[in-house]
Amino acid sequence: MREGLPIALVFLTLLPSCATAPGTYAFERSLPYGHPYPDVWAAAVEVATADLPVSAIHANGGVGTITTLEHELSSSDGHHDCGSGRLEYTYGDHLASVSMVVRELDDGGATVTVNTRFSALRFLGWHSRGSEGSRVTCSSTGTLEADLQRRVRETLERAG
């Protein structure tokens, strides 16, 4: 028993060095639009309700919020980074939630802010079957936010 102890201690010491934390990504969450608030709000609602499981839509006094239910997404979509590890890996159950906030500006335009939260279950490789794993927070890469902003802009352009 004692002969295996030094090897186990070395292994346990090196194990954390095998993992990498999620990256940090710089991107714009808020973008201004030179369209009136009601038009921007309508475009944001159209975009959100087209593909996202919306749980709430509220508008009051020049501020509108669209919130989604937490929903599953693909691990290969490029929208999030959960880090990596040699002896552990992210296993399914990737979840996302999105909120879009539209604010009226003093000049008559509006801004759209897209906030996201991503998470996934992480398991040790040799315990993936039947183990509960632990939920970890993942970093946004900014691609989902940029895609939603692009779609709001395109919706506004189509509306004229």
C-alpha positions in Angstrom: 0.0 0.0 0.0 2.7 2.5 1.0 4.7 1.8 -2.2 1.9 3.1 -4.4 1.4 6.2 -2.3 4.2 8.3 -3.9 2.9 7.5 -7.4 -0.6 8.5 -6.4 0.6 11.8 -4.9 2.5 12.7 -8.0 -0.5 11.8 -10.1 -2.9 13.9 -8.0 -0.4 16.8 -8.0 -0.2 16.8 -11.8 -3.9 16.2 -12.5 -4.9 19.9 -12.2 -2.2 21.0 -14.6 -3.8 18.9 -17.3 -6.9 21.1 -17.4 -7.4 24.4 -19.0 -9.9 27.0 -17.9 -12.4 28.5 -20.3 -11.0 31.3 -22.4 -11.8 35.0 -22.1 -13.3 36.6 -25.2 -13.7 40.2 -26.0 -16.9 41.2 -27.9 -19.6 43.8 -27.9 -22.7 43.0 -25.9 -24.4 46.3 -26.7 -24.9 47.9 -30.1 -26.7 51.2 -31.0 -29.3 51.3 -33.8 -30.3 54.4 -35.6 -33.9 53.4 -35.7 -36.7 54.4 -33.4 -37.2 52.3 -30.2 -40.5 50.8 -31.3 -38.9 49.5 -34.5 -35.9 48.1 -32.7 -38.0 46.5 -30.0 -40.2 44.8 -32.7 -37.2 43.5 -34.5 -35.6 42.1 -31.3 -38.9 40.3 -30.4 -39.2 38.9 -33.9 -35.6 37.6 -33.8 -35.9 36.1 -30.3 -39.2 34.4 -30.8 -38.1 32.9 -34.2 -35.6 30.4 -32.7 -35.3 30.8 -28.9 -37.6 29.4 -26.2 -38.8 32.7 -24.8 -40.1 32.7 -21.3 -40.9 36.4 -20.8 -41.3 39.6 -22.8 -41.6 42.9 -20.9 -41.6 46.4 -22.2 -42.1 49.5 -20.0 -41.1 53.1 -20.5 -38.4 52.8 -23.2 -36.9 49.6 -21.8 -37.8 46.2 -23.1 -36.5 42.8 -22.0 -36.8 39.4 -23.6 -35.7 36.4 -21.5 -35.3 32.8 -22.6 -35.7 29.5 -20.8 -32.5 27.7 -20.2 -32.2 25.5 -23.3 -29.9 22.8 -24.7 -27.4 23.6 -27.4 -24.7 21.7 -29.3 -21.2 21.5 -27.8 -19.8 22.2 -31.3 -21.7 25.4 -32.1 -18.8 27.6 -31.3 -20.9 29.8 -29.0 -19.2 28.8 -25.7 -16.0 27.5 -24.3 -16.0 25.2 -21.3 -12.3 24.7 -21.1 -10.7 21.3 -21.4 -8.9 18.6 -19.6 -6.9 15.5 -20.4 -8.5 13.2 -17.9 -11.9 14.9 -17.8 -14.2 16.2 -20.5 -17.4 18.0 -20.9 -20.2 15.6 -21.4 -23.5 16.7 -23.0 -26.2 18.7 -21.3 -24.8 22.0 -22.6 -27.2 24.7 -21.6 -27.7 28.4 -22.5 -29.9 31.2 -21.5 -30.2 34.5 -23.3 -31.6 37.9 -22.4 -32.0 40.8 -24.8 -32.5 44.3 -23.4 -33.6 47.1 -25.7 -33.2 50.7 -24.4 -34.5 53.9 -25.9 -31.7 56.5 -26.4 -32.1 60.3 -25.9 -31.6 60.8 -29.7 -34.6 58.6 -30.5 -32.5 55.5 -31.4 -32.1 52.4 -29.3 -29.5 50.0 -28.1 -29.8 46.2 -28.0 -27.8 44.4 -25.3 -27.5 40.6 -25.5 -26.5 38.8 -22.3 -25.8 35.0 -22.3 -25.0 32.4 -19.8 -23.6 29.0 -20.7 -23.0 25.9 -18.6 -22.3 22.2 -19.1 -21.8 19.0 -17.1 -18.2 17.9 -16.6 -17.3 14.3 -15.7 -14.0 12.6 -15.0 -13.4 10.4 -18.0 -13.5 7.1 -16.1 -16.7 8.1 -14.2 -18.8 9.2 -17.1 -21.3 6.3 -16.9 -23.7 6.7 -14.1 -22.0 9.6 -12.4 -23.8 12.8 -11.8 -20.9 15.1 -12.8 -20.7 18.7 -11.8 -22.2 21.8 -13.6 -19.5 24.2 -14.7 -19.9 27.8 -16.1 -18.6 28.3 -19.6 -17.4 31.4 -21.3 -19.2 33.0 -24.2 -17.2 33.3 -27.4 -19.4 36.2 -28.5 -20.7 34.4 -31.6 -24.3 34.0 -30.4 -24.4 37.6 -29.3 -23.1 38.8 -32.7 -25.5 36.5 -34.6 -28.5 37.9 -32.7 -27.4 41.5 -33.3 -26.8 40.8 -37.0 -30.3 39.3 -37.2 -31.9 42.4 -35.5 -30.0 44.6 -38.0 -31.2 42.5 -41.0 -34.8 42.6 -39.7 -34.7 46.4 -39.4 -33.2 46.7 -42.9 -35.9 44.4 -44.4 -38.6 46.5 -42.7 -37.2 49.6 -44.3 
